[in-house]
Amino acid sequence: MRTEHDLLGDREVPREAYYGVHTMRAVENFPISGIAISAYPELIGALAAIKQAAALSNMELGLLDQRRGRAIVAACEELRAGRLHDQFVVDVIQGGAGTSTNMNANEVIANRALEILGHARGEYAALHPNEHVNMSQSTNDVYPTALKIATSHGLQTLVRAMDVLRLAFAGKAAEFKDVLKMGRTQLQDAVPMTLGQEFNTYAVMIGEDQERLREAEILIHEINMGATAIGTGINAHPDYACLVCRYLNAITGLPLVTAPDLVEATQDCGAFVQISGVLKRVAVKISKICNDLRLLSSGPRAGFGEINLPAVQAGSSIMPGKVNPVIPEVVNQVAFEVIGNDVTVTMAAEAGQLQLNAFEPIIAHSLFKSISHLSQACLTLERGCVTGITANRDRLRADVENSIGLVTALNPYIGYAAATAVAVEAHASGRGVAELVRERGLLTEATLAAILKPEMLTRPQSLAAADQDGRQPQPIC
């Protein structure tokens, strides 16, 4: 063991640990989730990038000597490369507005830098976690900036995962472009469409939300580094905020900008609320898609049975041969979690008081879970479900031919009243719509055949219905 000292007195710390007394106390104080901040490597990388940028800025301003500064930079580069992440042991849910996370980073970086300089861990007279690693900083600008950097990188990962899923649905849309089926509204037969149109809708929905995520990410490129305690910049050089942002841009590859009002930026969590809201939007829409997949594949004989999801595991411990839609089910559950996380972020952002929000750790935990789990859910849905979906073409075609909803296509030709009468009789007698139209002499056989051609039922009739010469009317817009 080695002895370290803080505000509360002396404390024994494991000699081999890179963390120090502040981290030790935080581990004891916050035995909440059992999840250490090391579970989020993007956050550790972001903290290291900030400490590196701060050291470079302070060296350029003449506030930090080159020897110590270079050692801090080297330690930060190691962290960003993935080293020593096991030394970040503070629980992700913690009091103190993230101070314990910031001190965990300061102590690990300081002790690794001490080793680089040839000193033993804990010899803080040579290089101190607060005096040198945390120079010109406060938890109140470090922690939210780290959260924004980590979230930005996480959102980029999520957008890429969503693109994998979007392309899978687009591929199925092309595969099923000629598969006619009945569309439904309120779970009742509506009008014909193609299975390709149905799957293309899912691709479009996901693509729209990718754009919403890209838009939301722009909001978190505004940072408050240089704000220090409450935004006044106390204990920081006048040029520090500009310099540290410039270095952070170079290190992270992100287009970060310094907030125009650092007092406002230090207390406002609105950007995190916006991000969380968009993540909820993604979750809601992907969950809706999974609901559709479960419904369309229900059966296989007593349900819709329109599509087949790939069988990935046995579905029951008692019913032989049963296969369940377990991949959509797990994605549904991720969506429920993300929606709950959004409530947590909302409450935490609202609970901030005066010049600081003390609840950013739970915001961080909630956002990171949502982003990570959604990313994995998209990849799991693509790999374990969408790419293996097949269509029950014969059943789909039979449903269209037997559906009373087919009469809707005849409205412009025979009128609503006559179409309703045909629908009522078809429903009561079980006979087909086309058969009854012929029997009543409402349309000629040629006209009826032209109207009810399967490929003509899934486009606007004014464009799809050919004239007597087989020509298509030209669109006006």
C-alpha positions as CSV (number, residue, x, y, z in Angstrom):
1,M,0.0,0.0,0.0
2,R,1.0,3.7,-0.3
3,T,-0.4,6.6,1.7
4,E,-2.1,9.5,0.0
5,H,-3.6,12.6,1.5
6,D,-6.8,14.6,0.7
7,L,-9.2,17.0,2.4
8,L,-10.4,14.3,4.8
9,G,-6.9,13.0,5.8
10,D,-4.6,10.2,5.0
11,R,-5.7,7.1,3.1
12,E,-4.1,3.8,2.1
13,V,-4.1,3.1,-1.6
14,P,-2.9,-0.1,-3.3
15,R,0.7,0.5,-4.4
16,E,0.1,-0.9,-7.9
17,A,-3.0,1.2,-8.5
18,Y,-2.8,4.1,-11.0
19,Y,-5.8,5.8,-9.3
20,G,-5.4,7.6,-6.0
21,V,-7.2,8.7,-2.8
22,H,-10.1,10.6,-4.5
23,T,-10.9,7.5,-6.6
24,M,-10.7,5.2,-3.6
25,R,-13.2,7.3,-1.7
26,A,-15.6,7.5,-4.6
27,V,-15.5,3.7,-5.0
28,E,-16.5,3.4,-1.4
29,N,-19.1,6.1,-1.6
30,F,-21.0,5.0,-4.7
31,P,-21.6,1.2,-4.7
32,I,-24.6,1.7,-6.9
33,S,-24.7,0.0,-10.3
34,G,-21.6,-2.2,-10.2
35,I,-20.7,-0.7,-13.6
36,A,-17.4,1.1,-13.6
37,I,-16.8,4.0,-16.0
38,S,-14.4,1.7,-17.8
39,A,-17.5,0.2,-19.4
40,Y,-17.6,3.2,-21.6
41,P,-14.2,3.4,-23.4
42,E,-15.4,6.4,-25.5
43,L,-15.7,8.4,-22.3
44,I,-12.2,7.5,-21.2
45,G,-10.8,8.4,-24.6
46,A,-12.7,11.7,-24.4
47,L,-11.3,12.5,-21.0
48,A,-7.8,11.7,-22.1
49,A,-8.2,13.9,-25.2
50,I,-9.3,16.8,-23.0
51,K,-6.4,16.4,-20.6
52,Q,-4.0,16.1,-23.6
53,A,-5.4,19.3,-25.1
54,A,-5.3,21.1,-21.8
55,A,-1.6,20.2,-21.3
56,L,-0.7,21.3,-24.8
57,S,-2.5,24.6,-24.3
58,N,-1.0,25.2,-20.9
59,M,2.5,24.5,-22.3
60,E,1.9,26.9,-25.2
61,L,0.8,29.6,-22.7
62,G,3.9,29.0,-20.6
63,L,1.9,27.8,-17.6
64,L,3.1,24.2,-17.6
65,D,6.7,23.2,-18.1
66,Q,7.6,21.1,-21.1
67,R,8.9,18.2,-19.1
68,R,5.7,17.6,-17.1
69,G,3.5,18.6,-20.1
70,R,5.1,16.0,-22.4
71,A,4.7,13.3,-19.8
72,I,1.0,14.1,-19.4
73,V,0.5,14.1,-23.2
74,A,2.3,10.7,-23.4
75,A,0.1,9.3,-20.7
76,C,-3.1,10.6,-22.4
77,E,-2.0,9.1,-25.7
78,E,-1.7,5.7,-24.0
79,L,-5.2,6.0,-22.6
80,R,-6.6,6.9,-25.9
81,A,-4.9,3.8,-27.4
82,G,-6.7,1.7,-24.9
83,R,-4.2,1.3,-22.1
84,L,-5.1,1.4,-18.3
85,H,-8.8,1.5,-18.8
86,D,-9.1,-1.1,-16.0
87,Q,-7.9,1.7,-13.7
88,F,-11.1,3.7,-14.2
89,V,-13.1,2.1,-11.3
90,V,-15.6,4.7,-10.2
91,D,-19.2,3.7,-10.6
92,V,-21.0,5.4,-13.5
93,I,-23.7,6.6,-11.2
94,Q,-22.2,9.0,-8.7
95,G,-22.8,12.2,-6.8
96,G,-20.7,15.3,-7.3
97,A,-21.5,16.2,-10.9
98,G,-18.8,13.9,-12.3
99,T,-16.0,15.1,-10.0
100,S,-15.1,11.5,-9.1
101,T,-14.8,10.6,-12.8
102,N,-12.6,13.7,-13.5
103,M,-10.4,12.9,-10.5
104,N,-10.1,9.2,-11.5
105,A,-8.8,10.5,-14.9
106,N,-6.5,13.1,-13.2
107,E,-5.0,10.5,-10.9
108,V,-4.4,7.8,-13.5
109,I,-2.8,10.2,-15.9
110,A,-0.7,11.7,-13.1
111,N,0.6,8.4,-11.9
112,R,1.4,7.1,-15.4
113,A,3.1,10.4,-16.2
114,L,5.1,10.1,-13.0
115,E,6.3,6.7,-14.2
116,I,7.3,8.2,-17.5
117,L,9.3,10.8,-15.6
118,G,11.0,8.0,-13.6
119,H,9.1,8.6,-10.3
120,A,7.0,6.2,-8.3
121,R,3.2,6.3,-8.3
122,G,2.0,8.7,-5.7
123,E,5.0,11.0,-5.7
124,Y,2.8,14.0,-6.4
125,A,5.4,16.6,-5.5
126,A,6.9,15.9,-8.9
127,L,3.6,16.0,-10.8
128,H,0.2,16.5,-9.2
129,P,-3.2,15.3,-10.4
130,N,-4.9,18.7,-9.5
131,E,-2.0,21.1,-10.0
132,H,-0.8,19.9,-13.3
133,V,-3.1,17.4,-15.0
134,N,-6.2,19.4,-14.0
135,M,-4.6,22.8,-14.7
136,S,-7.0,25.5,-16.1
137,Q,-9.9,23.1,-15.7
138,S,-12.8,22.2,-13.6
139,T,-15.0,19.1,-13.5
140,N,-17.7,21.4,-14.6
141,D,-16.2,22.0,-18.0
142,V,-14.3,18.7,-18.4
143,Y,-17.1,16.3,-17.7
144,P,-19.8,17.8,-20.0
145,T,-17.2,18.2,-22.8
146,A,-16.1,14.6,-22.4
147,L,-19.7,13.5,-22.5
148,K,-20.3,15.5,-25.7
149,I,-17.2,14.1,-27.4
150,A,-18.0,10.5,-26.4
151,T,-21.6,10.9,-27.4
152,S,-20.6,12.3,-30.8
153,H,-18.4,9.4,-31.6
154,G,-21.1,7.0,-30.3
155,L,-23.7,8.6,-32.5
156,Q,-21.5,8.1,-35.6
157,T,-21.3,4.4,-34.7
158,L,-25.0,4.2,-34.3
159,V,-25.6,5.9,-37.7
160,R,-23.3,3.3,-39.3
161,A,-25.2,0.5,-37.7
162,M,-28.5,1.9,-38.8
163,D,-27.1,2.1,-42.3
164,V,-26.4,-1.6,-42.3
165,L,-30.1,-2.2,-41.3
166,R,-31.4,0.3,-43.8
167,L,-29.5,-1.4,-46.7
168,A,-30.9,-4.8,-45.6
169,F,-34.5,-3.5,-45.8
170,A,-33.7,-1.8,-49.1
171,G,-32.4,-5.2,-50.4
172,K,-35.5,-7.0,-49.3
173,A,-37.6,-4.2,-50.9
174,A,-35.9,-5.0,-54.3
175,E,-36.3,-8.7,-53.8
176,F,-40.1,-8.4,-53.0
177,K,-40.9,-5.7,-55.5
178,D,-43.2,-8.0,-57.5
179,V,-44.9,-9.7,-54.6
180,L,-48.5,-8.5,-54.4
181,K,-50.3,-8.4,-51.0
182,M,-53.1,-6.7,-49.2
183,G,-52.2,-3.5,-47.3
184,R,-54.0,-3.0,-44.0
185,T,-55.3,-0.1,-41.9
186,Q,-56.4,-0.7,-38.3
187,L,-55.7,-4.3,-39.0
188,Q,-58.5,-4.5,-41.5
189,D,-58.0,-5.2,-45.3
190,A,-57.3,-1.9,-47.1
191,V,-56.0,-2.0,-50.7
192,P,-53.3,-3.9,-52.5
193,M,-49.7,-3.1,-52.4
194,T,-46.4,-4.9,-52.9
195,L,-44.3,-6.5,-50.2
196,G,-41.5,-4.5,-51.7
197,Q,-43.3,-1.2,-50.9
198,E,-43.8,-2.4,-47.4
199,F,-40.2,-3.2,-46.8
200,N,-39.0,0.0,-48.6
201,T,-41.0,2.0,-46.1
202,Y,-38.8,0.5,-43.3
203,A,-35.7,1.5,-45.2
204,V,-37.0,5.1,-45.6
205,M,-38.0,5.3,-41.9
206,I,-34.5,4.4,-40.8
207,G,-32.8,6.7,-43.3
208,E,-34.9,9.6,-42.1
209,D,-33.8,9.0,-38.5
210,Q,-30.1,8.8,-39.6
211,E,-30.5,12.4,-40.8
212,R,-32.2,13.4,-37.5
213,L,-29.2,12.0,-35.6
214,R,-26.7,13.8,-37.8
215,E,-28.6,17.1,-37.2
216,A,-28.7,16.5,-33.4
217,E,-25.0,15.7,-33.3
218,I,-24.3,19.2,-34.4
219,L,-25.7,20.6,-31.2
220,I,-23.1,18.8,-29.0
221,H,-20.2,20.2,-30.9
222,E,-20.5,23.3,-28.8
223,I,-18.4,22.9,-25.7
224,N,-17.6,24.9,-22.5
225,M,-13.9,24.2,-22.0
226,G,-12.4,27.3,-20.4
227,A,-15.5,27.8,-18.3
228,T,-13.9,26.3,-15.2
229,A,-16.2,26.4,-12.2
230,I,-19.3,28.2,-13.3
231,G,-18.4,29.7,-16.7
232,T,-16.5,32.8,-15.6
233,G,-13.2,31.2,-16.5
234,I,-11.6,31.8,-13.1
235,N,-8.0,30.3,-12.9
236,A,-7.8,30.0,-16.7
237,H,-5.7,32.2,-19.0
238,P,-7.7,34.5,-21.3
239,D,-6.5,32.6,-24.4
240,Y,-7.0,29.1,-22.9
241,A,-10.5,28.5,-24.1
242,C,-9.6,29.2,-27.7
243,L,-6.4,27.1,-27.6
244,V,-7.9,24.1,-25.9
245,C,-10.8,24.0,-28.4
246,R,-8.3,24.1,-31.3
247,Y,-6.2,21.3,-29.8
248,L,-9.3,19.2,-29.1
249,N,-10.4,19.6,-32.7
250,A,-7.1,18.2,-33.9
251,I,-7.1,15.4,-31.4
252,T,-10.7,14.2,-31.8
253,G,-11.3,15.1,-35.4
254,L,-14.6,16.7,-34.4
255,P,-15.6,20.3,-35.4
256,L,-15.9,21.5,-31.8
257,V,-16.6,25.2,-31.1
258,T,-16.5,27.2,-27.9
259,A,-19.9,28.2,-26.6
260,P,-20.5,32.0,-26.9
261,D,-21.7,32.2,-23.3
262,L,-19.8,29.8,-21.0
263,V,-22.0,30.5,-18.0
264,E,-25.1,29.4,-19.9
265,A,-23.2,26.4,-21.5
266,T,-22.1,25.2,-18.1
267,Q,-25.6,24.9,-16.6
268,D,-27.6,24.0,-19.7
269,C,-28.2,20.3,-20.6
270,G,-30.6,21.1,-23.5
271,A,-28.4,19.4,-26.1
272,F,-28.4,16.2,-24.2
273,V,-32.2,16.3,-24.0
274,Q,-32.4,16.8,-27.7
275,I,-30.0,13.9,-28.4
276,S,-32.0,11.7,-26.1
277,G,-35.3,12.7,-27.8
278,V,-33.9,11.7,-31.2
279,L,-32.7,8.4,-29.8
280,K,-36.2,7.8,-28.5
281,R,-37.5,8.6,-31.9
282,V,-35.2,6.0,-33.4
283,A,-36.2,3.4,-30.8
284,V,-39.9,4.0,-31.3
285,K,-39.7,3.6,-35.1
286,I,-37.5,0.5,-35.0
287,S,-39.8,-1.0,-32.4
288,K,-42.8,-0.3,-34.7
289,I,-40.9,-2.1,-37.5
290,C,-40.3,-5.1,-35.2
291,N,-44.0,-5.1,-34.2
292,D,-44.8,-5.4,-37.9
293,L,-42.3,-8.2,-38.5
294,R,-43.8,-10.2,-35.6
295,L,-47.3,-9.6,-36.9
296,L,-46.6,-10.4,-40.5
297,S,-44.8,-13.6,-39.6
298,S,-47.4,-14.7,-37.0
299,G,-48.7,-18.3,-37.4
300,P,-47.3,-20.2,-39.2
301,R,-50.8,-21.4,-40.0
302,A,-53.2,-19.6,-37.6
303,G,-51.8,-16.1,-38.1
304,F,-51.0,-13.8,-40.9
305,G,-48.2,-16.0,-42.2
306,E,-47.2,-13.6,-44.9
307,I,-43.5,-13.7,-44.3
308,N,-41.1,-16.2,-42.6
309,L,-38.5,-15.0,-40.2
310,P,-35.3,-17.1,-40.0
311,A,-35.4,-19.7,-37.2
312,V,-32.5,-19.0,-34.8
313,Q,-33.5,-21.1,-31.8
314,A,-36.1,-23.4,-30.4
315,G,-39.1,-21.4,-29.2
316,S,-40.5,-23.5,-26.4
317,S,-39.5,-25.8,-23.6
318,I,-42.9,-27.6,-23.9
319,M,-44.3,-27.1,-27.4
320,P,-42.2,-29.1,-30.0
321,G,-41.5,-27.4,-33.2
322,K,-42.4,-23.9,-32.0
323,V,-40.2,-21.1,-33.3
324,N,-40.6,-17.6,-31.9
325,P,-39.6,-14.1,-33.3
326,V,-36.9,-13.7,-30.7
327,I,-34.7,-11.2,-32.7
328,P,-37.5,-8.7,-33.1
329,E,-38.5,-9.3,-29.5
330,V,-35.1,-8.4,-28.1
331,V,-35.0,-5.3,-30.3
332,N,-38.4,-4.3,-28.9
333,Q,-36.9,-4.6,-25.4
334,V,-34.0,-2.3,-26.3
335,A,-36.5,0.2,-27.5
336,F,-38.4,0.1,-24.3
337,E,-35.1,0.7,-22.4
338,V,-34.2,3.7,-24.6
339,I,-37.6,5.2,-24.0
340,G,-37.1,4.9,-20.3
341,N,-33.6,6.3,-20.6
342,D,-35.1,9.4,-22.2
343,V,-37.3,10.0,-19.2
344,T,-34.2,9.7,-17.0
345,V,-32.4,12.3,-19.1
346,T,-35.4,14.6,-19.1
347,M,-35.7,14.5,-15.3
348,A,-31.9,14.9,-14.8
349,A,-31.7,17.9,-17.1
350,E,-34.7,19.5,-15.4
351,A,-33.3,19.0,-11.9
352,G,-30.2,21.2,-12.5
353,Q,-30.0,24.2,-10.2
354,L,-28.5,27.7,-10.8
355,Q,-25.0,27.5,-12.3
356,L,-24.5,23.7,-12.6
357,N,-26.4,20.5,-13.3
358,A,-25.2,17.9,-10.7
359,F,-26.9,15.1,-12.5
360,E,-24.9,14.7,-15.6
361,P,-23.5,11.3,-14.6
362,I,-26.9,9.7,-15.0
363,I,-27.4,11.6,-18.2
364,A,-24.1,10.1,-19.4
365,H,-25.0,6.6,-18.3
366,S,-28.4,6.8,-20.0
367,L,-27.2,8.2,-23.3
368,F,-24.3,5.7,-23.5
369,K,-26.6,2.8,-22.9
370,S,-29.1,4.0,-25.4
371,I,-26.5,4.5,-28.1
372,S,-24.7,1.3,-27.5
373,H,-27.7,-0.9,-27.2
374,L,-29.4,0.6,-30.2
375,S,-26.3,0.1,-32.3
376,Q,-26.1,-3.6,-31.3
377,A,-29.9,-4.0,-31.8
378,C,-29.6,-2.7,-35.4
379,L,-26.8,-5.1,-36.3
380,T,-28.5,-8.0,-34.5
381,L,-31.8,-7.3,-36.4
382,E,-30.0,-7.2,-39.7
383,R,-27.9,-10.2,-39.2
384,G,-30.3,-12.4,-37.3
385,C,-33.6,-11.6,-39.0
386,V,-33.9,-9.2,-41.9
387,T,-31.4,-10.8,-44.3
388,G,-33.1,-14.2,-43.9
389,I,-36.7,-13.1,-44.4
390,T,-38.7,-15.0,-47.1
391,A,-42.2,-14.3,-48.5
392,N,-45.1,-16.7,-48.7
393,R,-46.0,-15.6,-52.2
394,D,-48.9,-18.0,-52.9
395,R,-50.6,-17.0,-49.7
396,L,-50.1,-13.3,-50.3
397,R,-51.6,-13.6,-53.8
398,A,-54.6,-15.6,-52.6
399,D,-55.3,-13.0,-49.9
400,V,-55.4,-10.3,-52.5
401,E,-57.7,-12.3,-54.8
402,N,-60.1,-13.1,-52.0
403,S,-60.1,-9.7,-50.3
404,I,-63.1,-7.5,-50.4
405,G,-60.7,-4.6,-50.2
406,L,-60.1,-5.1,-53.9
407,V,-63.3,-3.3,-54.6
408,T,-61.7,0.1,-53.7
409,A,-59.9,0.0,-57.0
410,L,-63.3,0.0,-58.8
411,N,-64.7,3.2,-57.0
412,P,-63.7,5.6,-59.8
413,Y,-65.4,3.4,-62.4
414,I,-68.6,2.2,-60.9
415,G,-69.1,4.7,-58.1
416,Y,-69.0,4.4,-54.3
417,A,-72.6,3.1,-53.9
418,A,-72.3,0.3,-56.5
419,A,-68.8,-0.6,-55.0
420,T,-70.3,-0.8,-51.5
421,A,-73.1,-3.0,-52.7
422,V,-70.6,-5.4,-54.3
423,A,-68.5,-5.4,-51.2
424,V,-71.5,-6.2,-49.0
425,E,-72.6,-9.1,-51.2
426,A,-69.1,-10.4,-51.5
427,H,-68.8,-10.4,-47.7
428,A,-72.1,-12.1,-47.2
429,S,-71.8,-14.7,-49.9
430,G,-68.1,-15.4,-49.9
431,R,-67.9,-14.8,-53.7
432,G,-65.2,-12.7,-55.4
433,V,-65.5,-9.0,-56.2
434,A,-64.6,-9.5,-59.9
435,E,-67.2,-12.2,-60.3
436,L,-70.0,-10.0,-58.9
437,V,-69.0,-7.0,-61.0
438,R,-69.2,-9.2,-64.1
439,E,-72.5,-10.6,-63.1
440,R,-74.0,-7.2,-62.5
441,G,-72.7,-5.9,-65.8
442,L,-71.0,-2.9,-64.2
443,L,-67.8,-3.2,-66.3
444,T,-66.7,-4.9,-69.5
445,E,-64.4,-7.8,-69.1
446,A,-61.6,-5.9,-70.9
447,T,-61.9,-2.9,-68.6
448,L,-62.2,-5.0,-65.5
449,A,-59.1,-6.9,-66.5
450,A,-57.1,-3.7,-67.1
451,I,-58.1,-2.2,-63.8
452,L,-57.4,-5.3,-61.8
453,K,-54.0,-6.1,-63.2
454,P,-51.8,-6.7,-60.2
455,E,-49.1,-4.3,-61.2
456,M,-51.7,-1.6,-61.7
457,L,-53.1,-1.9,-58.3
458,T,-50.1,-0.4,-56.5
459,R,-49.8,3.0,-58.2
460,P,-52.1,6.0,-58.6
461,Q,-54.8,4.9,-61.1
462,S,-54.5,8.1,-63.1
463,L,-51.0,7.1,-64.0
464,A,-51.3,3.3,-63.9
465,A,-54.5,2.8,-65.9
466,A,-53.6,2.5,-69.6
467,D,-55.8,3.9,-72.3
468,Q,-57.3,1.8,-75.2
469,D,-54.0,2.0,-77.1
470,G,-52.0,0.8,-74.1
471,R,-50.4,4.2,-73.6
472,Q,-49.8,5.7,-70.2
473,P,-51.0,9.2,-69.4
474,Q,-48.1,11.6,-68.9
475,P,-47.6,13.1,-65.4
476,I,-48.0,16.8,-65.0
477,C,-45.6,17.2,-62.1
